[in-house]
Amino acid sequence: MRVMNTTRIALQALGRNKLRSALTALGVIIGVGSLIALLGIGHGARAEVEAHVASLGQNVIQVSPGSITKSAVKLGLGSSGALTVEDAVAIKDEIPDAVGVSPEVKIKTQVVSGNRNWATEIYGDSIDYFTIRQWDVVEGEIFTEQDERGAAKVAVIGSLAAEELFGGEDPIGEIVRIRNVPFTVVGVLKPKDVSASGSEQDDSIIVPYTTAIKQLTGIQSGVRRIYVQAASLEALPKVEKKVTNLLRQRHHIEAGSDDDFKVKSQLEIAESATETSRTMTLLLGLIASVSLVVGGIGIMNIMLVSVTERTREIGIRVAIGAHRRDILRQFLIEAFSLSVLGGLLGIALGAGTAKLLTQLADWPTRISVESILVAFLFSAAVGIFFGFYPARKASRLNPIEALRYE
C-alpha cells in the first residue's frame, strides 16, 4: 500500500508541471527514437547484404586463382591462372560430398540482337551452375548436358539483358550475336538483383562453358572460378578442406609453400560481407546512445531542480512520519516514469521514422524485437541511474532545515 501511495504522489508531482515533465521526457524520446531508427537502418543494411550472399545459393564454395610473384613483385589475386577445367572435373569425380561443380569463364562484350545492342557479362558455366545458384528460369529452359558436351551455341539470359536486347518481346528462340557468333536464346532467368559484391546479376548471359572456351575466349583450359556445392551445411568445412588438398596435389604444391588458388566458403563470404554493416550498426547505435545519455542528464538536472523547489514539502512529509526510503522511492519513481514514458514514445517515433525512410528514400530498414527491448531497457536504466542521485539527495535532507527552507 505504501508503494502505491508513493507512486500516486510521484505521478501527481509530475502532473503539476506538465510542460516541464514533457520537455524533460523529450530528451529521452529523441534518444530512444534515434536509437531505434539508426539500429533499424543498420539491421536493414545487414539483412540486405545477407540476402545478396544467400543469392549465391546454399552451401557454396568458390575456388579462384591465387597470386603469383614475378621478379619479387606480387601480382595479386587472380594472376596465377592456375585453375583449369580438369581441376573442376577432378573435384566432381573425387569428392563425393561435392554434389555440384561448375567451372566458369567470363568475358564482357557487346551483344547484338536485330537492331539492338548491349554490353553485358557473358558467363560460361556448366549445367550444375543453375542448381548451385538456385537460379530458375521464368521463360523457356536452361541448356542441357548434351548442349554442354556438344558445345552448343545456346544461351540463357538474365532479365535485365533480355529487356535491353528484346524490349517487351519474347526472346525465346531468338538469336543474339556474341563476338559475331550466333547463339539461340533458350531461357530467361528469374530476377536476382545485385550480388554481395555489388554487381548486377540480372545483366548477364549464361552459355555452356565448353562453348565459351571454344567460341569466345580462345583459352582452352583456364577458368576464372570454380563453383562447388557441398551436400549440406555440415559437410561444407570438410568439402572445403578436401578441395584444398586435392588442388594442392594436382598443382604439385610442396608442403609449406603458398597455394596458387583461393578457396572461400559461403560462410566466409557472408562473414566478410556483413562485417562492414555490423560495424556500421554498432557505430550508429553508439551515436544514438550518446543522445540518450544526454536525455538522462536532462532528467537528472530537472530532478535536482525539483528537489530544491520541494525542499519544504520533503521536510513536512518526513515530519509527519514518512521514511527516508519513501522519499527516495518517490523521486526514483518520478525519474523512472519520465524515462519509461519517453522510451515508449521514442520507440513509436523511431519505428515511424524508419518506416518513413523506407517509403521515401527506399532505404532498407528492419526493426527487430531485440532492438526495441534494448532501447526500452536502456531508457529505463538511464532514468534510474540519473534519478538516483537527486532521489538520494532528497532522502538525506535534514527535516528541521527543510522545514525552515523558504
Buried (B, 14 or more C-beta within 10 A) or exposed (E): EEEEEBBEBBBEBBEEBEEEBBEBBBBBBBBBBBBBBBBBBBBBBBBBBBEBBBBBBBBBBBBBBBBBEEEEEEEEEBBBBBBBBEBBEBBBEEBEBBBBBBBBBBBEEEBBBEEEBBEBBBBBBBBBBBBBBBBEBEBBEBBBEEBBEEBBBBBBBBBBBBBBBBEEEEBBEBBBBBBEEEBBBBBBBEEBEBBBEEEBBBBBBBBBBBBBBBBBBEBEEBBBBBBBBBBEEEBBEBBBEBBBEBBBEBBEBEEEEEBBBBBBBBBBBBEEBBEEBBEBBEEBBEEBBEBBBBBBEBBBBBBBBBBEEBBBBBBBBBEEEBEBEBBBBBBBBBBBBBBBBBBBBBBBBBBEBBBEBBEEEEBBBBBBEEBBEBBBEBBBBBBBBBBBBBBBBBBEBEBEEBBEBE
